Amino acid sequence: MRVQSVESPPMASDGDQRISQPVAAKLRGVSVRTIHRWRTDPTMNFPASIEINNRRYFVRSEVVNWQPPQGADREENTAA
């Protein structure tokens, strides 16, 4: 039986944990698609990510502390 190794997300240069895009979405209470929209919209000024093996990683503290611009169209905490 072959055991598949599970890699930990890479650490940021300051020692802060990097998190995947789905984890960032969960922390912000939004969908992964919303994180993608925020990331690609320069007016949102969402924290930068790095791509490793076709996966995006963000610095956890930057995602947690990020504040969207006032008046921005947000999905956060909205009922479907």
Sequence and secondary structure as in RCSB ss.txt:
>XXXX:A:sequence
MRVQSVESPPMASDGDQRISQPVAAKLRGVSVRTIHRWRTDPTMNFPASIEINNRRYFVRSEVVNWQPPQGADRE
ENTAA
>XXXX:A:secstr
          B TTS BEEEHHHHHHHHTS HHHHHHHHH TTT    EEEETTEEEEEHHHHHH    TT    
TT   
